[in-house]
Amino acid sequence: MKGQILCKSRRIQLIAVLGFAVLLSEGLAVPCQDGCPTYGTCNLELGRCDCPRNLTGPICDQAVRNIGRKCGYLGFFTVDDCLAEYPLRCMNACNQRGRCINGWCHCREGYYGADCSLSLDASGRPEQLAGMGFVPAPSGPKIYIYELPPRFTTHKNLEKFDRPLYAHIWKRIISSGHRTLDGNEADYFYIPVDFRHLFSEAMKVLDYVQRTWPYWNATGGAKHLMLSTSDLGGCEGKQLMMLRNLTSKAIWLTPWGLTRKHPRVWWPGCHRPGHDIVIPVLAQANNMIMTPLNPKVKPQPRNTTFYFAGKICGDNKDPLEDTSTWPICQTATNPLYSAGVRQLVYYHHSKRDGFVVRPRSSSYVWDMSTSKFCLAPTGGGHGKRQVLVGRYGCIPVPITDYVLQPFEPELDWPSFSVTVKEEDVPNLHNILNAINETKLAEMQKALACAAKHLWYSSMWGGIFGEDSRYDAFATLMEILRVKAIYPHAQPHEYRSLDERFRRFANCDRDDDPPQKFHLCTYGLDPGLENWAPTPYCIWRPYMKYGIPGGAICEGAPNVAQCPRPWQ
């Protein structure tokens, strides 16, 4: 085994001279220093000894100075928690090939990777989930995942992440079979971090990728997937904007679809249609299974024409009751919150019959489930209601100019939403009244499909009794597949160019899932179990790391054998 461990410094020199060919060449292997696997995990491709949080040095045998300060920087309140062993709170629970030290896997000798899924075969080439029955996905995309040093990834406390999406995309690429270990055959390269959380480390990550692997330099950063869950996508803060400008060829995955500078707000245009991809936010909420799209919940009449409940004014205070004069907010603080849309809608329509516009509600789920149309505005940046309201069968009404919604235009948003220009807010009631019952029924049918595309059911569990074949992760994979086949096509053309994608987008694939497969249900709410289409997912022991491989893998023998009902 020692003879297979590669020395990082020698490795980088050889890469620079010989290029791609050396990456998997066993003949170039030289041993690392003895002792690394005792305290650390040795990356067998790079010869890099990855240490736990409290140790450092070439073989991880030196104590870190001021471990309390380091643990605090990584997001832990105490050193004890920082160094505690939690068998299930790691990426894919370390695939039971190592010890889980609160997010970081100390892999057994011979295994490596953030989740210990990697090893070397008899010829010295890397393999994934060896001996577990792993089979690659039958079609693309093929995605190469960079194994970064843990200081950028698994050393950080994921429980402090309010949007841990990067980690769940990471593990789903693995469990879905889309990961390739051969960068030469990859369609894309995933940098497994959320650049929103890296701040000054962002440039260090990019520098490490450029110095350690040849793929970035060979492509100029093209085909690289970079994720940011920031409110303003890749344009939140100077450091992130600087990074964004330096990675012009990379594909940014963000929830913010502003395509040009907003004419009234300082927001810069950050999304490049046809290049970047707008992805849905998680938008988890209580009582989600009480949606009328759940087959166990009886739909109620939708007697409210238009609905919104939530923050209206930028000063966090309730708007004035009197809407006869403008402005309607108590102070002038942050007057362009939501680009002023929430305030305008309240001013023009809060007193209108059939319209409900108010700052809060104690019956939010019921209200959305009994309304025809729901406002889907922005906030301080991207909003979440365009995802959330559709989950309850309420037609989204996005109102912010130049903003594309999640998976737009890859999905046909006009078929299940009503986009209104900001200047047309005073005429909103006439726009909605012009939609007859026949058209409304067509939109509601399309929305029932779109709601599946906008929720990560394979990660967190079902809501609609679905099997996850159309979920947000599968949708991202399908978009990337078509993008790789038709690199010069515009996203709105995908449905006409690719019949498989058209049927997928319409939730119209005719292949049945395995009869024995039942996706567990996302449930936070005790007492509502009887409303769940299937039993609740048992994810609480895993905390924000989630079920190994995602909710779709619950009950599978291992991550390699997760069901793949859409493949």
ZADREN-705897 format. One record per residue (C-alpha): chain; z negated, x, y. Coordinates in Angstrom, 3 decimals. Layout:
<sites>
SITE,chain,pz,px,py
SITE,A,Z,X,Y
...
</sites>
This chain:
<sites>
SITE,chain,pz,px,py
SITE,A,0.000,0.000,0.000
SITE,A,-0.842,2.775,2.434
SITE,A,2.624,4.216,1.974
SITE,A,4.132,0.928,3.141
SITE,A,2.218,0.739,6.396
SITE,A,4.410,1.716,9.312
SITE,A,3.394,3.819,12.274
SITE,A,4.051,1.997,15.541
SITE,A,4.864,4.995,17.724
SITE,A,7.326,6.441,15.207
SITE,A,8.745,2.976,14.740
SITE,A,9.534,2.438,18.409
SITE,A,11.238,5.835,18.633
SITE,A,13.437,5.032,15.651
SITE,A,14.304,1.605,17.002
SITE,A,15.448,3.185,20.231
SITE,A,17.720,5.589,18.336
SITE,A,19.020,3.542,15.441
SITE,A,18.786,-0.057,16.713
SITE,A,18.460,-3.133,14.529
SITE,A,19.012,-1.422,11.198
SITE,A,15.653,0.324,11.093
SITE,A,13.549,-2.803,11.483
SITE,A,13.314,-3.531,7.789
SITE,A,14.051,-0.110,6.306
SITE,A,11.393,0.885,3.806
SITE,A,12.577,4.460,3.768
SITE,A,11.357,5.014,7.316
SITE,A,7.799,3.971,6.545
SITE,A,4.984,6.401,7.207
SITE,A,1.321,5.656,6.636
SITE,A,-1.017,4.530,9.358
SITE,A,-4.388,6.102,9.675
SITE,A,-6.682,5.322,6.795
SITE,A,-9.270,2.620,7.311
SITE,A,-7.424,0.040,9.420
SITE,A,-7.715,-2.846,6.919
SITE,A,-11.483,-2.353,6.701
SITE,A,-12.115,-3.842,10.119
SITE,A,-8.652,-4.811,11.369
SITE,A,-5.368,-6.296,10.261
SITE,A,-2.447,-3.921,9.931
SITE,A,0.977,-5.221,10.914
SITE,A,3.001,-3.763,8.068
SITE,A,6.267,-3.785,10.012
SITE,A,4.979,-2.109,13.162
SITE,A,2.067,-0.109,11.814
SITE,A,-0.076,-1.697,14.496
SITE,A,-3.766,-2.072,13.753
SITE,A,-4.949,-5.375,15.235
SITE,A,-8.677,-5.307,15.924
SITE,A,-11.261,-8.081,16.226
SITE,A,-12.593,-8.855,19.695
SITE,A,-15.592,-6.547,19.414
SITE,A,-13.845,-3.464,18.027
SITE,A,-11.155,-1.097,19.263
SITE,A,-9.550,2.239,18.410
SITE,A,-6.703,3.316,16.099
SITE,A,-8.508,1.909,13.042
SITE,A,-10.804,-0.602,14.783
SITE,A,-13.966,1.403,14.163
SITE,A,-15.175,1.736,17.767
SITE,A,-17.362,-0.830,19.516
SITE,A,-15.959,-2.497,22.619
SITE,A,-17.951,-1.765,25.754
SITE,A,-19.451,-4.817,27.434
SITE,A,-18.444,-7.291,24.749
SITE,A,-20.113,-10.083,26.717
SITE,A,-17.740,-9.609,29.616
SITE,A,-14.728,-9.463,27.309
SITE,A,-15.723,-12.630,25.462
SITE,A,-16.201,-14.418,28.767
SITE,A,-12.743,-13.327,29.889
SITE,A,-11.303,-14.712,26.656
SITE,A,-12.918,-18.093,27.269
SITE,A,-16.117,-17.969,25.212
SITE,A,-19.509,-18.945,26.589
SITE,A,-21.505,-16.697,24.252
SITE,A,-20.916,-13.533,22.251
SITE,A,-22.215,-15.269,19.138
SITE,A,-19.511,-17.921,19.390
SITE,A,-16.905,-15.292,20.219
SITE,A,-17.632,-13.438,16.977
SITE,A,-18.584,-16.365,14.749
SITE,A,-16.795,-16.998,11.488
SITE,A,-15.276,-20.487,11.286
SITE,A,-13.075,-20.753,8.175
SITE,A,-10.892,-23.548,9.577
SITE,A,-10.552,-22.655,13.267
SITE,A,-7.592,-20.297,13.041
SITE,A,-3.835,-20.588,12.964
SITE,A,-3.066,-22.325,9.657
SITE,A,-6.632,-21.438,8.574
SITE,A,-5.309,-17.917,7.850
SITE,A,-3.466,-19.422,4.854
SITE,A,-6.642,-18.581,2.897
SITE,A,-5.610,-14.951,2.940
SITE,A,-8.323,-13.674,5.240
SITE,A,-11.458,-14.377,7.256
SITE,A,-11.228,-16.588,10.325
SITE,A,-13.230,-15.193,13.238
SITE,A,-12.991,-18.111,15.675
SITE,A,-9.239,-17.993,16.121
SITE,A,-8.473,-14.475,14.915
SITE,A,-7.520,-13.818,11.300
SITE,A,-8.812,-10.692,9.598
SITE,A,-6.169,-10.678,6.883
SITE,A,-6.770,-9.204,3.474
SITE,A,-5.028,-5.893,2.910
SITE,A,-1.346,-6.457,2.244
SITE,A,-1.083,-9.508,4.504
SITE,A,-0.499,-9.672,8.241
SITE,A,0.597,-11.947,11.056
SITE,A,-1.416,-14.279,13.260
SITE,A,-1.983,-16.565,10.255
SITE,A,-1.726,-13.950,7.458
SITE,A,1.516,-15.578,6.327
SITE,A,3.468,-12.315,6.151
SITE,A,3.648,-9.543,3.575
SITE,A,6.177,-7.028,2.242
SITE,A,8.187,-7.582,-0.914
SITE,A,8.870,-4.951,-3.560
SITE,A,11.705,-3.490,-1.490
SITE,A,9.528,-3.205,1.598
SITE,A,11.113,-6.104,3.443
SITE,A,8.959,-8.759,5.126
SITE,A,8.537,-12.128,3.448
SITE,A,6.653,-15.248,4.455
SITE,A,4.173,-17.323,2.477
SITE,A,4.966,-15.321,-0.652
SITE,A,3.923,-16.974,-3.900
SITE,A,3.355,-20.351,-2.233
SITE,A,6.703,-21.965,-2.978
SITE,A,8.215,-21.420,0.458
SITE,A,11.812,-22.562,0.967
SITE,A,13.665,-22.037,4.269
SITE,A,14.906,-25.090,6.135
SITE,A,18.378,-26.008,4.839
SITE,A,19.880,-25.976,8.328
SITE,A,19.139,-24.390,11.685
SITE,A,17.816,-23.447,14.008
SITE,A,16.547,-20.144,12.684
SITE,A,13.771,-18.875,14.932
SITE,A,12.275,-15.397,15.015
SITE,A,8.632,-15.390,16.138
SITE,A,7.272,-12.287,17.822
SITE,A,3.987,-11.114,16.302
SITE,A,2.238,-10.120,19.524
SITE,A,-1.055,-8.219,19.684
SITE,A,-3.951,-10.683,19.363
SITE,A,-5.217,-9.917,22.870
SITE,A,-2.319,-12.069,24.096
SITE,A,-2.703,-14.828,21.508
SITE,A,-5.413,-15.409,18.924
SITE,A,-8.186,-13.553,20.755
SITE,A,-8.164,-16.280,23.401
SITE,A,-10.364,-19.333,22.894
SITE,A,-7.941,-22.164,22.159
SITE,A,-10.719,-24.689,22.755
SITE,A,-10.458,-23.826,26.464
SITE,A,-6.772,-24.764,26.535
SITE,A,-6.288,-28.302,27.802
SITE,A,-2.664,-28.086,26.650
SITE,A,-2.563,-26.093,23.380
SITE,A,1.064,-26.986,22.695
SITE,A,2.306,-23.408,22.292
SITE,A,0.116,-22.859,19.229
SITE,A,1.196,-26.088,17.565
SITE,A,4.889,-25.393,18.099
SITE,A,4.206,-21.955,16.620
SITE,A,2.649,-23.271,13.432
SITE,A,5.234,-26.058,13.053
SITE,A,8.086,-23.553,13.222
SITE,A,6.378,-21.860,10.277
SITE,A,5.557,-24.966,8.227
SITE,A,8.954,-26.580,8.840
SITE,A,10.815,-23.611,7.404
SITE,A,12.653,-22.785,10.630
SITE,A,11.125,-19.328,10.905
SITE,A,13.293,-16.363,10.006
SITE,A,11.975,-12.837,9.607
SITE,A,15.390,-11.315,10.235
SITE,A,16.058,-11.086,13.938
SITE,A,19.718,-10.336,13.242
SITE,A,20.280,-13.846,11.894
SITE,A,18.077,-15.655,14.410
SITE,A,19.474,-18.377,16.649
SITE,A,16.420,-18.075,18.907
SITE,A,13.375,-15.900,19.539
SITE,A,10.012,-17.535,20.257
SITE,A,7.405,-15.762,22.372
SITE,A,4.245,-17.539,21.109
SITE,A,2.207,-17.878,24.292
SITE,A,1.818,-20.440,27.054
SITE,A,2.834,-18.515,30.149
SITE,A,0.779,-20.958,32.200
SITE,A,-2.405,-19.303,30.922
SITE,A,-1.405,-15.631,31.056
SITE,A,-1.491,-14.981,34.802
SITE,A,-1.381,-11.174,35.289
SITE,A,-0.812,-10.625,31.559
SITE,A,2.553,-12.382,31.586
SITE,A,4.467,-9.278,32.603
SITE,A,2.549,-7.261,30.006
SITE,A,3.699,-9.642,27.286
SITE,A,7.298,-9.380,28.387
SITE,A,7.048,-5.603,28.628
SITE,A,5.580,-5.409,25.121
SITE,A,8.398,-7.524,23.698
SITE,A,10.993,-5.323,25.380
SITE,A,9.419,-2.057,24.204
SITE,A,8.605,-3.080,20.649
SITE,A,11.626,-5.058,19.418
SITE,A,15.318,-4.606,20.226
SITE,A,16.260,-8.265,20.590
SITE,A,15.391,-8.883,24.227
SITE,A,17.262,-5.845,25.472
SITE,A,20.221,-6.597,23.204
SITE,A,20.627,-10.096,24.653
SITE,A,19.266,-9.628,28.156
SITE,A,16.652,-12.212,27.217
SITE,A,19.168,-14.838,26.126
SITE,A,18.161,-17.137,23.247
SITE,A,14.494,-16.446,23.952
SITE,A,12.216,-19.484,24.100
SITE,A,9.514,-19.267,26.771
SITE,A,6.995,-22.087,27.138
SITE,A,4.896,-23.133,30.111
SITE,A,2.891,-26.362,30.275
SITE,A,2.188,-25.900,33.994
SITE,A,2.436,-28.944,36.246
SITE,A,5.426,-27.272,37.892
SITE,A,6.835,-25.700,34.743
SITE,A,7.851,-22.101,35.312
SITE,A,7.350,-22.357,39.069
SITE,A,3.580,-22.729,39.426
SITE,A,2.199,-19.768,41.361
SITE,A,3.800,-16.543,42.545
SITE,A,3.285,-14.600,39.321
SITE,A,4.863,-17.281,37.153
SITE,A,7.761,-17.715,39.579
SITE,A,8.330,-13.953,39.576
SITE,A,8.438,-13.962,35.785
SITE,A,10.749,-16.965,35.817
SITE,A,13.166,-15.166,38.139
SITE,A,13.157,-12.078,35.912
SITE,A,14.018,-14.093,32.806
SITE,A,17.087,-15.952,34.010
SITE,A,18.797,-15.863,30.615
SITE,A,15.773,-17.110,28.665
SITE,A,15.391,-20.785,27.757
SITE,A,12.300,-22.257,29.375
SITE,A,10.536,-25.123,27.610
SITE,A,8.467,-27.013,30.178
SITE,A,7.434,-30.599,30.987
SITE,A,8.817,-30.311,34.544
SITE,A,12.438,-31.307,35.080
SITE,A,12.964,-30.870,38.833
SITE,A,16.524,-29.587,39.203
SITE,A,16.492,-28.668,42.917
SITE,A,14.005,-28.308,45.733
SITE,A,12.543,-31.668,46.576
SITE,A,13.695,-32.693,50.077
SITE,A,10.217,-33.707,51.285
SITE,A,7.716,-31.835,49.108
SITE,A,7.341,-28.056,48.766
SITE,A,8.209,-28.234,45.050
SITE,A,10.976,-25.732,44.214
SITE,A,13.719,-26.626,41.784
SITE,A,12.778,-25.001,38.499
SITE,A,14.765,-26.690,35.735
SITE,A,18.315,-25.634,34.922
SITE,A,20.132,-28.524,33.214
SITE,A,22.054,-27.384,30.180
SITE,A,19.994,-24.218,29.899
SITE,A,16.297,-25.113,29.888
SITE,A,14.774,-28.036,27.972
SITE,A,12.276,-30.570,29.327
SITE,A,9.673,-31.238,26.627
SITE,A,7.083,-34.042,26.413
SITE,A,3.437,-33.444,27.211
SITE,A,0.975,-34.325,24.463
SITE,A,-0.512,-37.212,26.491
SITE,A,-3.221,-37.943,23.946
SITE,A,-5.357,-40.980,24.705
SITE,A,-7.915,-43.275,23.164
SITE,A,-6.849,-46.469,21.407
SITE,A,-3.260,-45.312,20.971
SITE,A,-2.961,-47.039,17.607
SITE,A,-3.416,-50.391,19.348
SITE,A,0.154,-50.196,20.575
SITE,A,2.282,-53.228,19.703
SITE,A,4.735,-50.735,18.173
SITE,A,2.154,-50.270,15.405
SITE,A,3.236,-52.658,12.612
SITE,A,-0.389,-53.717,12.129
SITE,A,-0.768,-54.885,15.745
SITE,A,0.658,-58.277,16.671
SITE,A,2.800,-58.043,19.832
SITE,A,1.668,-60.212,22.732
SITE,A,3.856,-61.841,25.398
SITE,A,4.754,-59.472,28.214
SITE,A,3.904,-61.686,31.165
SITE,A,3.427,-58.930,33.753
SITE,A,6.688,-57.799,35.320
SITE,A,5.561,-54.402,36.618
SITE,A,2.392,-52.398,36.040
SITE,A,0.647,-49.274,37.249
SITE,A,-3.006,-48.256,37.186
SITE,A,-4.099,-44.801,38.248
SITE,A,-4.590,-42.420,41.119
SITE,A,-2.607,-43.490,44.173
SITE,A,-3.768,-41.357,47.103
SITE,A,-3.873,-37.581,47.272
SITE,A,-7.427,-37.612,48.651
SITE,A,-8.763,-39.069,45.364
SITE,A,-10.002,-42.150,47.209
SITE,A,-8.944,-45.732,46.640
SITE,A,-6.151,-47.017,48.874
SITE,A,-6.889,-49.565,51.559
SITE,A,-6.895,-53.225,50.578
SITE,A,-4.853,-54.077,53.651
SITE,A,-1.216,-53.175,52.981
SITE,A,0.182,-54.728,56.144
SITE,A,0.317,-51.361,57.907
SITE,A,1.136,-47.799,56.920
SITE,A,-0.502,-45.483,55.890
SITE,A,-2.476,-47.102,53.095
SITE,A,-4.648,-44.077,52.214
SITE,A,-8.047,-43.542,53.816
SITE,A,-7.288,-39.966,54.918
SITE,A,-4.235,-37.796,55.476
SITE,A,-5.283,-35.331,52.770
SITE,A,-2.405,-34.381,50.457
SITE,A,-0.119,-37.154,51.756
SITE,A,2.801,-36.135,49.543
SITE,A,0.912,-36.404,46.255
SITE,A,3.460,-37.718,43.731
SITE,A,6.088,-37.161,46.457
SITE,A,4.517,-40.180,48.130
SITE,A,5.907,-42.517,45.462
SITE,A,2.624,-44.025,44.285
SITE,A,1.652,-44.812,47.868
SITE,A,5.030,-46.405,48.604
SITE,A,4.936,-48.560,45.494
SITE,A,1.424,-49.715,46.351
SITE,A,2.420,-50.451,49.957
SITE,A,5.501,-52.490,49.075
SITE,A,4.543,-54.190,45.825
SITE,A,0.785,-54.348,45.152
SITE,A,0.582,-57.888,46.557
SITE,A,3.754,-59.151,44.893
SITE,A,3.574,-61.855,42.202
SITE,A,4.026,-60.411,38.734
SITE,A,3.322,-56.869,39.969
SITE,A,0.043,-55.094,39.230
SITE,A,-0.534,-51.842,41.153
SITE,A,-4.130,-50.641,41.342
SITE,A,-6.188,-47.445,41.131
SITE,A,-7.864,-48.150,37.785
SITE,A,-8.204,-50.556,34.889
SITE,A,-10.711,-51.186,32.124
SITE,A,-7.977,-52.702,29.944
SITE,A,-5.278,-50.065,30.275
SITE,A,-3.869,-50.330,26.754
SITE,A,-3.732,-54.128,26.874
SITE,A,-2.149,-54.061,30.315
SITE,A,0.661,-51.723,29.271
SITE,A,1.166,-53.659,26.046
SITE,A,1.671,-56.921,27.957
SITE,A,3.901,-55.603,30.759
SITE,A,7.681,-55.375,30.833
SITE,A,8.054,-52.390,33.151
SITE,A,5.602,-49.594,33.970
SITE,A,5.727,-47.062,36.780
SITE,A,6.227,-43.511,35.476
SITE,A,5.641,-41.354,38.562
SITE,A,4.982,-37.689,39.033
SITE,A,1.553,-36.483,40.147
SITE,A,0.810,-33.013,41.446
SITE,A,3.839,-32.051,39.392
SITE,A,5.053,-33.509,36.136
SITE,A,3.638,-36.866,35.117
SITE,A,2.662,-38.115,31.679
SITE,A,3.228,-41.836,32.047
SITE,A,6.924,-41.607,31.221
SITE,A,5.685,-40.603,27.759
SITE,A,2.535,-42.714,27.637
SITE,A,3.826,-46.110,28.804
SITE,A,6.756,-45.997,26.409
SITE,A,4.282,-45.535,23.590
SITE,A,3.111,-49.098,24.297
SITE,A,6.585,-50.571,24.541
SITE,A,6.553,-50.797,28.341
SITE,A,9.891,-49.770,29.869
SITE,A,9.310,-46.590,31.951
SITE,A,10.323,-46.712,35.613
SITE,A,10.570,-43.067,36.765
SITE,A,10.693,-42.681,40.544
SITE,A,11.032,-39.103,41.774
SITE,A,14.412,-37.844,42.901
SITE,A,16.078,-34.959,41.040
SITE,A,13.560,-34.956,38.179
SITE,A,14.814,-35.114,34.596
SITE,A,12.478,-36.633,32.018
SITE,A,11.495,-35.159,28.613
SITE,A,14.596,-34.523,26.494
SITE,A,16.869,-35.837,29.233
SITE,A,19.868,-35.956,29.112
SITE,A,19.909,-35.042,25.408
SITE,A,18.395,-38.494,24.818
SITE,A,20.002,-41.478,26.525
SITE,A,17.224,-42.275,28.998
SITE,A,19.202,-45.017,30.829
SITE,A,19.192,-47.022,27.582
SITE,A,15.383,-47.371,27.571
SITE,A,14.218,-46.752,31.153
SITE,A,14.978,-47.753,34.739
SITE,A,15.272,-44.768,37.065
SITE,A,14.846,-45.773,40.714
SITE,A,15.644,-43.598,43.720
SITE,A,12.810,-43.007,46.159
SITE,A,14.751,-44.676,48.958
SITE,A,15.080,-47.819,46.822
SITE,A,11.345,-48.363,46.309
SITE,A,11.268,-51.298,48.797
SITE,A,13.961,-52.976,46.667
SITE,A,12.242,-52.296,43.333
SITE,A,11.555,-55.975,42.617
SITE,A,15.227,-56.905,42.951
SITE,A,16.296,-54.022,40.715
SITE,A,13.956,-55.154,37.954
SITE,A,14.720,-58.855,38.365
SITE,A,18.414,-58.092,37.842
SITE,A,17.702,-57.053,34.231
SITE,A,18.154,-60.171,32.086
SITE,A,16.281,-60.928,28.877
SITE,A,19.147,-59.809,26.647
SITE,A,19.343,-56.432,28.341
SITE,A,15.558,-56.119,28.317
SITE,A,15.459,-56.739,24.559
SITE,A,18.087,-54.025,24.027
SITE,A,16.068,-51.585,26.115
SITE,A,12.866,-52.398,24.235
SITE,A,14.596,-51.733,20.921
SITE,A,15.873,-48.385,22.201
SITE,A,12.402,-47.582,23.546
SITE,A,10.802,-48.134,20.130
SITE,A,12.997,-45.277,18.897
SITE,A,12.498,-43.096,21.975
SITE,A,8.714,-43.399,21.667
SITE,A,8.936,-41.561,18.343
SITE,A,10.951,-38.756,19.949
SITE,A,8.336,-38.350,22.685
SITE,A,5.231,-37.995,20.458
SITE,A,4.341,-34.987,18.292
SITE,A,3.427,-36.982,15.195
SITE,A,4.059,-34.106,12.780
SITE,A,1.406,-32.127,14.663
SITE,A,-1.218,-34.772,15.395
SITE,A,-0.462,-37.777,13.188
SITE,A,1.468,-41.009,13.370
SITE,A,0.934,-44.021,15.588
SITE,A,3.768,-46.342,14.642
SITE,A,3.631,-46.005,10.859
SITE,A,6.379,-43.391,11.164
SITE,A,7.171,-40.445,8.893
SITE,A,7.657,-37.929,11.756
SITE,A,11.329,-37.270,11.032
SITE,A,12.134,-38.221,14.652
SITE,A,9.072,-36.771,16.355
SITE,A,9.088,-34.501,19.409
SITE,A,9.055,-31.309,17.354
SITE,A,11.944,-32.494,15.187
SITE,A,13.760,-33.531,18.369
SITE,A,13.312,-30.071,19.861
SITE,A,14.643,-28.511,16.654
SITE,A,17.673,-30.823,16.663
SITE,A,18.454,-30.028,20.291
SITE,A,18.224,-26.305,19.565
SITE,A,20.435,-26.731,16.497
SITE,A,23.202,-28.436,18.475
SITE,A,22.758,-26.026,21.378
SITE,A,23.390,-23.104,19.015
SITE,A,26.522,-24.732,17.583
SITE,A,27.932,-25.788,20.963
SITE,A,26.588,-23.161,23.379
SITE,A,28.927,-24.172,26.203
SITE,A,28.463,-27.944,25.924
SITE,A,26.416,-29.947,28.378
SITE,A,23.370,-31.699,26.879
SITE,A,24.665,-35.202,27.631
SITE,A,27.650,-34.374,25.393
SITE,A,25.557,-33.620,22.296
SITE,A,25.604,-37.220,21.058
SITE,A,29.400,-37.381,21.147
SITE,A,29.979,-33.879,19.768
SITE,A,27.576,-33.990,16.832
SITE,A,27.380,-37.104,14.643
SITE,A,24.166,-35.973,12.999
SITE,A,22.525,-35.631,16.398
SITE,A,23.820,-39.029,17.538
SITE,A,22.268,-40.723,14.532
SITE,A,19.088,-38.738,14.942
SITE,A,18.800,-39.673,18.632
SITE,A,19.236,-43.340,17.685
SITE,A,16.639,-43.094,14.871
SITE,A,19.467,-44.034,12.524
SITE,A,19.468,-41.435,9.768
SITE,A,20.115,-43.108,6.431
SITE,A,18.312,-40.702,4.117
SITE,A,14.992,-42.044,2.898
SITE,A,11.819,-39.944,2.970
SITE,A,10.000,-39.122,-0.261
SITE,A,8.414,-42.331,-1.555
SITE,A,5.038,-40.692,-2.055
SITE,A,4.886,-39.301,1.471
SITE,A,2.686,-41.084,4.019
SITE,A,1.938,-39.425,7.346
SITE,A,-1.719,-39.718,8.318
SITE,A,-2.565,-41.594,11.525
SITE,A,-3.731,-40.034,14.773
SITE,A,-7.112,-41.587,15.436
SITE,A,-9.926,-40.764,17.836
SITE,A,-11.560,-44.152,17.746
SITE,A,-14.289,-45.140,15.299
SITE,A,-14.110,-48.822,14.494
SITE,A,-10.323,-49.068,14.672
SITE,A,-9.619,-47.628,11.232
SITE,A,-8.434,-50.995,9.907
SITE,A,-5.661,-50.992,12.507
SITE,A,-4.325,-47.625,11.385
SITE,A,-1.020,-47.857,9.462
SITE,A,-2.305,-45.061,7.197
SITE,A,-5.729,-43.367,6.937
SITE,A,-6.842,-41.291,9.908
SITE,A,-5.924,-37.619,9.880
SITE,A,-8.916,-35.408,9.110
SITE,A,-8.424,-32.870,11.868
SITE,A,-11.837,-32.647,13.536
SITE,A,-13.044,-29.690,11.403
SITE,A,-10.067,-27.707,12.688
SITE,A,-10.726,-28.527,16.357
SITE,A,-7.742,-27.714,18.604
SITE,A,-6.113,-25.559,15.945
SITE,A,-5.317,-28.759,14.094
SITE,A,-4.511,-29.287,10.459
SITE,A,-2.825,-26.182,8.970
SITE,A,0.911,-26.630,9.392
SITE,A,0.375,-29.828,11.370
SITE,A,-0.693,-33.355,10.439
SITE,A,2.402,-33.701,8.283
SITE,A,0.883,-31.094,5.957
SITE,A,-2.361,-32.949,5.287
SITE,A,-2.831,-33.108,1.536
SITE,A,-0.173,-30.483,0.782
SITE,A,-1.216,-27.613,-1.520
SITE,A,-0.411,-25.129,1.239
SITE,A,1.624,-24.699,4.419
SITE,A,4.728,-23.670,2.469
SITE,A,4.821,-27.034,0.709
SITE,A,4.477,-29.320,3.719
SITE,A,6.678,-32.421,3.396
SITE,A,9.931,-32.259,5.337
SITE,A,11.171,-35.848,5.362
SITE,A,13.931,-35.201,7.914
SITE,A,15.548,-32.267,6.072
</sites>
